């Protein structure tokens, strides 16, 4: 199955669910993804960043062995194998680094932690808490650190109930434009 079709199928199967337990948010997973992509677009981010914003939590939909609320779910890495053949670093690295960006922002922006939702505060503890100074320097040296910070800020804002956004199909078309590997013609073998 083509990667865009797989992404659409994952959103169809899991997008309407709300995160549960201590990870609960006020919007569904799909609404969160669409709001995040919309915020990136409104900020005039380049198309790969809009794609990263849409896909940043796709790892939540990929099967995992542990559903425990007290364990980091490592979602920023779980969709990598699905996305890595079709999208470049400008999409993949902000996704991979958006959790580290939260840890970085908590350590470097005195007001940031107070803006986090209770679910983000809970997951921050599981993800290692604020970065130490050495980790901050490491993070700042990464090629896509600034993009990850921008993605993280959109992620935090993309939790508004009843927010109107373009439909998923609009952003799936954008994914077609930014993919690095062309889609195979119908009937072709991969």
Buried (B, 14 or more C-beta within 10 A) or exposed (E): EBBBEBBBEBBEEBBEEEBEEBBEBBBBBBBBBBBBBBBBBEEEBEBBBBBBBBBBBBBBBBEBEEEEBEEBBEBBEBBBEBBBEBBBBBBBBBBBBBBBBBBBBBBBEEEBBEEBBEBBEBBBEBBBEBBEEEBBEBBEEBEBBEBBBBBBBBBBEBBBEEBEBEEBEBBBEBBBEBBBEEEEEEEEEE
